Each structure stands twice: as structure tokens, then as C-alpha cells.
Amino acid sequence: MVEQLICNQQVVGSNPTAGFLSKGCNWELREPLAYRYLKWFYETVLLLHELLHETGSFYVHLDYHVAHYAKAILDEIFGGDRFLNQIIWKRTSSHNEATRYGNVHDILLFYAKTEGYIWNRVFQPYDAQYVEQYYRYREPNGRRFMSDNLTGAGEGPARTFGERGELKPAKGVKTSSF
């Protein structure tokens, strides 16, 4: 599938990502910059695979523009079974865009070279003052949580809604598409 989208060439075999960039297909990308980046990424990942220790693992930090293509390349070189996790990093609270959902997160892909990779647990406890300040609410079992703002910024103009009359939208609701 990726090869069809990027390469404009038939997929051969059952693995749609096999030979993604290695087959030397006839590239007809609409965005030459994307091709150059993916070619560089492919070559870099090949080198990373060669240099990474057998017990090594790594993270790749990407945004929505290329994460899906990068995963196909990583799966081809390291193998889909070496993909361990996709981690979503929320960079900001929600916000609205004029023509789409707000872009609020980045993606981290976590891979290992072999099954024998070393896992170092990542843990750092929050400072007690931070917990008291931000995690003020408690569930019945005592577990703490924070209240967070899930709306976007701004309100927009008041609109007329039939019998209900003129209403001002709630914070974060864009009404230009109504």
C-alpha cells in the first residue's frame, strides 16, 4: 500500500511494505522534498541497524507528516516484530484549526534490534509539592488525578438558533462552519 501511494508501482507479494525504498522503483512523488527526506531516513535507518548493538533499542520522534511512512521503513529494515510501541506525546491542550482537528501530539516509535534488548525502566516520582498542586482530585480508591482543559481557545460570534434565539457558543467551539 505504501509503495502504491509513494511509488506509483504495483505491490508484489503479501507484505505491502517489503522493498519500500530498496527496489529502486520509478519515483513520481508530488512532493520531491518528501522523497528526499524518506530516502535520507531509509539510508540513516540502514546505518542505525548496522551500528546498533544486539541488545540495543531506540526511539524515533516524528510528527504526523511522515510517521506512517517512517514506520513502514523501520518495519522493513528492523522487522515488524521489532516494533515495540507507539508513544503519543501530547504537546499542548486541544485547539481548533479552521479546517481540521487541532494538531496536539507527536509520535515516538520504539524499536529494538533483537528480542534480547535491554529494558531500563523509566521512572521519576513527582515532587510532593507538584502532586499537591496539580493532582488535587481523588478517586474513591485514593488515586489522584488532575482536571484539564479539553476545549480550544476563543469563543466565536453569537449565532441565531431558531426558537432558542441568539446564543453565544461555549469556549473553544468554532461556529464558522455551522
N, C-alpha and C positions, 0 to 999 in steps of 0.2 A: 504494500500500500504506500509506504513512504517513497519507495522507488518510483512508483507511478506518479505520485504527486510532484516529486522533485525532478526526477529524471525523464519523465515522459516516455517510459520504456516499460515493456511487459515484465511482470514479476515471474521468475522461474522458480519452481519448487514450492514447498509448503511454508517456508519461512519468509515472510514478506520483508524482513529487514536484512536477509542474507545478501551480502555483496553490495550493501547500500552505496558506498562510495568506492569500493575496491574494484568494481567491474569495469571502470572506465567508460561508462555509458555516455551517450550524446547529451550533454547538459544543455537544457534550454530553460534556464531559470528566468523568471520575470525580474528577479532582483539579483543582479550579479554580486552584490555585496554579501547577500546571504550565502551564496555558493562559496565565495572566498572564505567566509567565516567557517562554514561547515567543513571545507577542505582543510583549513588550518586546524580545526578542532579534531578532525579524524587523525591527522598526522601527529598531533600532540598526544592524543589518547594512545596511539600505537607506541609512541616513545614511553609514555607513562606505564603502559603494560609491560614493556621490556625492562624498565628500571625498577618497578615496584617489587619489593621483597615478597616472597611467597606468603608471608604472614601479614602483609600489608593491606590496608583499606584506605579509602579516600572519599571525600565529599566533593561534589561539583555544584556550585552555586549559580543558578540561572534564573532568568525571568521568563515570562510567558511567550516571548517571541521565538525561542529556539529550544525550549526544554523537551518538547516531544521529538524533535529531530535528534537532539543530543542523546536522548535515551536510546533511540534506535542504533546510533553509532556505538554507544557504550555496550549495549547488548550484543552487538556483532563482535566487538573486539574481546570483551571480557566474558561473554556468555550471559544469557538472560537469567541463568541460575545464580549468577554472582551479584545480581541486583538485590540489595538487602532492604532498602527503604526509600520512600519518598517523604521528605520532611517539608512541611509547609511553614514558612516563616512569615508571620503576619507583621508587615512593616508599619501599618497605620490602621486607624479605625476606618470604618466604612466611609465612603464618599461616593457621590453620584457623578457620572460623566454625562455629557449631553446625549450621547447616542449608544451607550453601553453600560454595563456594570462597572463600578469602580475597580481599578487595579490596586489591590491592597496587600498582595503577598508575592513572595519569591519562592522558588523551589530549590531544595537541596536534594540531590540524588546521592545515595550512599551505596558504594560498591566495594567488594573485596576481590583480591586476586584468586584466592583459593578458599576452600571450606575451612582451612586451618588458620584463618585470620585471627589476629589478637583483638579482643574487645576490651577497651578501657572504659569502664562505666563513667559517664559524665554526670557529676552531681556536685552542686554547691548550694548549701542551705541559704535561704533568705535570711537577712538580718532581722532580728526580732522586731525592731522599730518599723521596718518596711512592712512586715506582715501585719502588725497592728494598724498601720496607717492605711494600707490598701486592701487587705483581706479582712474587712470588718464584719462580714456576714458569715453565719454558721449554718450548716445543715443540721438536721436533728441528731445525726451521728457525731457532731462536733467538727466535721471537716469544714475548713474555711473556704470562702470564695469571694470574689470581687464583683461589683456591679460595673458594667462597662457600657459605654455609649455605642449603640449599633446604628445610629442614624447618621446621615450625611450633614454637612454644614449648609446653612441657608434655609430660607423658607419658601420664597417664591410669591407671586402675586395672588391675591384673593380671587376666587372663581365663583360663578353662579351655578348652583346645582339644583335646578328645577324648584320644587316646593321648599326645599331646605334653604333657599336663598343664597346669599353670598357667604362663602366660608373661606377662611384663611387656612392653608394647608399646614400640617404638622411640620416641625423642624425636619429638614432633610428630604422632604418629598418634593420632587421636581414636577411641576404641573404643566410644563410647556407641551407635553405630549398628550394631554387629556383632550 
